[in-house]
Amino acid sequence: MKSRIRSRTTSMVRAGAAGLSALLMAGCATGPGTGTVPGFDNSSAPPSASVTARPDGGPTTPSPSDVLAVTPADSPSAAAKMVCGEETRNNIARILALASPPRTTDSWADKLYTCTYALPEGPLVLSVKEAPDPAAARAFFDKQQQSTGQAAPIEGLANLGFPAFQTPASAVFAKDNFVLTVDASALPAGLGPHQVSRDALAYQAATAVLACWSE
């Protein structure tokens, strides 16, 4: 089974890398002159601020580690909320060739922010576990990997330089204080007009969020 998962990852990374490149060019990860999200500048912002202004007057997206410094402890960070944000909804709509972004519902409990996408075929669940530090996030990630059936490491270029694993219907990445999980297990084997597989959807949705988290 692990060999089949790794084989799928090889094909997914080609599609995922191409999709990620497009997102970096045109999605939430685009920053003036850099192609990545510009960092959040705490030195010039009041404690309650969570975004800075772009040259065109719109808000930029802060990086996950920077957002933690200005977000109340009893609510999810703006970075975690990106999994339910407009950019991610649009990216999922593009991946599945949907006519419009899907509806979402969200929840926050035990430092876990969960966003459920109501796709025509069933629910797609994206979640972000916020840990107090990177070591705690890695411990949570390792525990998830050990307890998840059919988990196989995502290796090489496909992991984008982060600890990552996948199953035939999910993808999990750890970055900084965050563990991102995309769970497509409630969906059928093929989705949308292009019959996107569940593992490909999970991987591409995860890399789209990671593009938003780029610094």
Secondary structure, DSSP 8 states (H G I E B T S, - for coil): -HHHHHHHHHHHHHHHHHHHHHHHHHSTT--TTTSS-----GGGS-TT----B-TTS-B----HHHHHTTS-TTS--HHHHGGGSHHHHHHHHHHTT-SS--EEEEEEETTEEEEEEEETTEEEEEEEEE-SSHHHHHHHHHHHHHHSTT-EE--GGGGTTS-EEEETTEEEEEETTEEEEEE-TTS-SEETTTTEEHHHHHHHHHHHHHHHH--
